[in-house]
Amino acid sequence: ARATGVRLITSEESDEDGPSFVARLAGRSVERVRLVGLGTAGHEIRRTCHALFVSVDDAPPVSAAEIELPRWLREQAVSITAHRHGRIELLPTI
């Protein structure tokens, strides 16, 4: 979270049950949820996330940054238009 600038909200099943977490989640602007050690509330949380159009990642965390970081970074696409007759457009300087 620190490396990517992601706002981190945590919950532990021992401190907060599934319905409480789902109610708290519904009241926030959340794009992705990482479920680690699902426990008994996993299905309810997953259903609610999908109903709220929130992406759910339940893959176990790994220590390899090249695998973990893409899960939290927003995707970007860059496209360059080249005319089909070979006339190359001037590209803006970045």
C-alpha positions as CSV (number, residue, x, y, z in Angstrom):
1,A,0.0,0.0,0.0
2,R,2.8,2.4,0.9
3,A,4.7,1.7,-2.4
4,T,1.7,2.3,-4.6
5,G,-0.1,5.0,-2.7
6,V,-3.1,2.8,-2.1
7,R,-5.4,3.7,0.8
8,L,-5.5,0.6,3.0
9,I,-8.5,-0.5,5.0
10,T,-8.1,-3.6,7.1
11,S,-10.5,-6.0,8.8
12,E,-9.9,-9.2,10.8
13,E,-12.6,-11.8,11.2
14,S,-11.8,-12.1,14.9
15,D,-12.7,-8.3,15.4
16,E,-15.4,-7.8,12.8
17,D,-18.0,-10.2,11.4
18,G,-18.9,-10.5,7.8
19,P,-22.1,-8.4,7.9
20,S,-20.3,-5.6,9.7
21,F,-17.5,-5.5,7.2
22,V,-19.9,-5.6,4.3
23,A,-21.9,-2.7,5.8
24,R,-18.6,-0.7,6.3
25,L,-17.5,-1.6,2.7
26,A,-20.8,-0.4,1.2
27,G,-20.4,3.0,2.7
28,R,-16.9,3.7,1.1
29,S,-15.6,4.3,-2.3
30,V,-13.6,1.1,-2.7
31,E,-12.4,-0.3,-6.1
32,R,-10.7,-3.5,-5.0
33,V,-10.8,-5.9,-2.0
34,R,-8.0,-8.4,-1.1
35,L,-9.3,-11.3,0.8
36,V,-6.7,-13.1,2.8
37,G,-7.6,-16.2,4.8
38,L,-11.3,-16.0,3.9
39,G,-12.8,-17.8,6.9
40,T,-16.6,-18.2,7.1
41,A,-17.6,-14.8,5.8
42,G,-15.8,-15.1,2.5
43,H,-18.8,-16.0,0.3
44,E,-21.0,-13.2,1.7
45,I,-18.2,-10.6,1.3
46,R,-17.5,-11.8,-2.3
47,R,-21.2,-11.6,-3.2
48,T,-21.5,-8.1,-1.8
49,C,-18.4,-6.9,-3.6
50,H,-19.6,-8.2,-6.9
51,A,-23.0,-6.5,-6.3
52,L,-21.1,-3.2,-5.7
53,F,-18.9,-3.8,-8.8
54,V,-15.8,-4.1,-6.5
55,S,-13.0,-6.3,-7.8
56,V,-12.1,-9.2,-5.5
57,D,-8.7,-10.7,-5.3
58,D,-8.4,-13.8,-3.1
59,A,-5.1,-15.1,-4.3
60,P,-2.6,-15.8,-1.5
61,P,0.0,-12.9,-1.1
62,V,3.5,-13.6,-2.3
63,S,6.7,-11.8,-1.6
64,A,7.5,-11.1,-5.3
65,A,6.9,-7.5,-6.1
66,E,6.5,-8.2,-9.8
67,I,3.5,-10.4,-9.0
68,E,1.9,-8.3,-6.2
69,L,2.3,-4.7,-7.5
70,P,0.3,-5.1,-10.7
71,R,-2.7,-6.2,-8.6
72,W,-2.8,-2.7,-7.0
73,L,-1.7,-0.4,-9.8
74,R,-4.2,1.1,-12.3
75,E,-3.7,-0.1,-15.8
76,Q,-2.8,2.5,-18.4
77,A,-2.8,2.2,-22.2
78,V,-0.8,4.3,-24.6
79,S,-1.8,4.2,-28.3
80,I,-0.1,5.8,-31.3
81,T,-2.0,6.5,-34.5
82,A,-0.2,5.9,-37.7
83,H,-2.0,6.5,-41.0
84,R,-2.5,3.5,-43.2
85,H,-0.7,5.2,-46.1
86,G,2.4,5.7,-44.1
87,R,2.0,9.3,-43.3
88,I,3.5,9.6,-39.9
89,E,1.9,12.1,-37.5
90,L,4.1,14.2,-35.3
91,L,4.0,12.8,-31.7
92,P,3.6,15.2,-28.8
93,T,6.7,15.4,-26.5
94,I,6.1,13.9,-23.1
